Amino acid sequence: MSNVRSNRVAEQMKKELGDILSRKIKDPRVGFVTVTDVQVSGDLQQAKVFISIFGDDVQQEETLIGLTKSKGFIRTEIGKRIRLRKTPEISFEIDEAIQYGNKIENILNDLNKE
């Protein structure tokens, strides 16, 4: 039962975070960010947000720093939009799966050309 609820909260957070990051964050360090996944713990106290950032390594680091500094604001916005007793603590992580997939696709394309 708890797993189903945490999945529903994670999906709702993913939707709301996408809206917040695209419209509400005004930090110039934050570039083009896509929320790829959200994992919420069973007790709804922790939320791990996986993001994909467009740009090179320096831009990704700057964006991650900007998001980390904006965590309080983001958590407050989530609390206003999702009715929970306690809003989960948010941590941001760069999703490596997309980069890994692109790397594999490039290798396969190179093999097909040969």
Secondary structure, 3 states (H helix, E strand, C coil): CHHHHHHHHHHHHHHHHHHHHHHCCCCCCCCCEEEEEEEECCCCCEEEEEEEECCCHHHHHHHHHHHHHCHHHHHHHHHHHCCCCCCCEEEEEECCHHHHHHHHHHHHHHHHHC
